[in-house]
Amino acid sequence: DTSAPTVSSATPPDSGSGVAVDSDIVVGFNEAMGLLSFVEGETVTVRSTGTTSTAFNDVIAISSMTLNSTRTILTIVHASDDFLALTEYQVIISNVRNSSGVPLAAPYQFTFTSI
């Protein structure tokens, strides 16, 4: 397989609003991904604007990241007290690789706002 994987879905959706503070982040891929491809802060980053800024400066701790059995759905669980109400968050997925070692075609990022 020499084709680059792509992100096929994201929950919450890009520019989503009204997201519960305890929601998981779920990212779908168009093909099986490599098991060791996802590293917090390197290939997967979740950050917020925090309480005093409009820039995405506050990195959010990730409790766990798991791939489903077909390795096409990544579930990101954050620490339960990390999402703040009425705050904008950004998720960045970059440099992850499929099961053949081919990297993501381009970094994928999306934002959402909690309630």
C-alpha positions as CSV (number, residue, x, y, z in Angstrom):
1,D,0.0,0.0,0.0
2,T,1.6,3.2,-1.1
3,S,-1.4,5.6,-0.9
4,A,-1.4,8.1,2.0
5,P,-4.1,7.7,4.6
6,T,-6.7,10.4,5.2
7,V,-9.0,11.4,8.0
8,S,-12.5,10.4,7.0
9,S,-14.5,11.7,10.0
10,A,-14.1,13.5,13.3
11,T,-16.4,13.8,16.4
12,P,-17.0,16.4,17.5
13,P,-17.2,17.8,14.0
14,D,-15.0,20.7,12.8
15,S,-16.4,24.0,14.2
16,G,-18.8,22.0,16.4
17,S,-20.4,23.7,19.3
18,G,-22.3,22.5,22.4
19,V,-19.8,19.7,23.1
20,A,-20.1,18.2,26.5
21,V,-17.0,18.7,28.7
22,D,-16.6,14.9,29.2
23,S,-16.9,14.0,25.5
24,D,-14.3,11.8,23.9
25,I,-12.7,12.8,20.6
26,V,-13.1,10.2,17.9
27,V,-11.2,10.4,14.6
28,G,-11.9,8.0,11.6
29,F,-9.4,7.1,9.0
30,N,-9.9,5.7,5.5
31,E,-7.6,2.7,6.1
32,A,-5.9,0.7,8.9
33,M,-3.4,2.8,10.8
34,G,-0.1,1.7,12.4
35,L,-0.5,0.7,16.1
36,L,2.6,2.7,17.2
37,S,1.8,5.7,15.1
38,F,-0.1,7.8,17.7
39,V,2.0,9.7,20.3
40,E,0.6,12.3,22.6
41,G,2.1,15.7,21.9
42,E,3.9,14.5,18.8
43,T,1.4,13.1,16.4
44,V,-1.8,13.9,18.4
45,T,-2.3,17.2,20.2
46,V,-5.3,18.6,21.9
47,R,-5.1,22.2,23.0
48,S,-7.4,25.0,24.1
49,T,-7.5,28.8,24.1
50,G,-7.6,28.6,27.9
51,T,-9.3,31.3,29.9
52,T,-7.4,34.4,28.9
53,S,-6.4,34.0,25.3
54,T,-7.7,33.5,21.8
55,A,-4.6,31.6,20.7
56,F,-4.4,27.8,21.2
57,N,-1.7,27.7,23.9
58,D,-2.9,25.4,26.6
59,V,-2.1,21.7,25.8
60,I,-4.7,19.3,27.2
61,A,-3.5,16.0,28.8
62,I,-4.7,12.8,27.1
63,S,-5.6,9.9,29.4
64,S,-5.6,7.3,26.6
65,M,-5.7,6.8,22.9
66,T,-7.1,3.5,21.4
67,L,-7.6,2.2,18.0
68,N,-10.6,-0.1,17.2
69,S,-10.1,-3.7,16.0
70,T,-9.8,-2.6,12.3
71,R,-7.5,0.2,13.3
72,T,-9.6,2.8,11.5
73,I,-11.2,4.6,14.4
74,L,-9.0,6.4,17.0
75,T,-10.7,7.3,20.3
76,I,-9.0,10.0,22.4
77,V,-9.9,10.2,26.1
78,H,-8.9,13.3,28.0
79,A,-8.5,13.7,31.7
80,S,-12.0,14.2,33.1
81,D,-11.3,17.7,34.5
82,D,-9.4,19.1,31.5
83,F,-12.2,20.4,29.3
84,L,-13.6,23.8,30.5
85,A,-17.0,25.0,29.7
86,L,-17.5,27.6,26.9
87,T,-13.9,27.0,25.6
88,E,-12.6,26.5,22.1
89,Y,-10.5,23.4,21.5
90,Q,-8.2,22.4,18.6
91,V,-7.2,18.8,17.7
92,I,-4.2,18.2,15.5
93,I,-3.3,14.9,13.9
94,S,0.0,14.8,12.0
95,N,2.7,12.4,10.9
96,V,0.6,9.3,11.7
97,R,1.2,6.3,9.5
98,N,-0.9,3.6,8.0
99,S,-0.2,-0.1,8.6
100,S,2.3,0.0,5.7
101,G,4.2,2.9,7.1
102,V,2.9,5.6,4.7
103,P,2.3,8.9,6.5
104,L,-0.9,10.9,6.5
105,A,-1.2,13.0,3.3
106,A,-1.3,16.3,5.3
107,P,-1.8,17.3,8.9
108,Y,-5.5,17.3,9.9
109,Q,-6.9,19.7,12.4
110,F,-10.3,20.7,13.6
111,T,-11.9,22.8,16.3
112,F,-14.9,22.6,18.6
113,T,-16.4,24.6,21.5
114,S,-17.6,23.0,24.8
115,I,-20.7,23.9,26.6
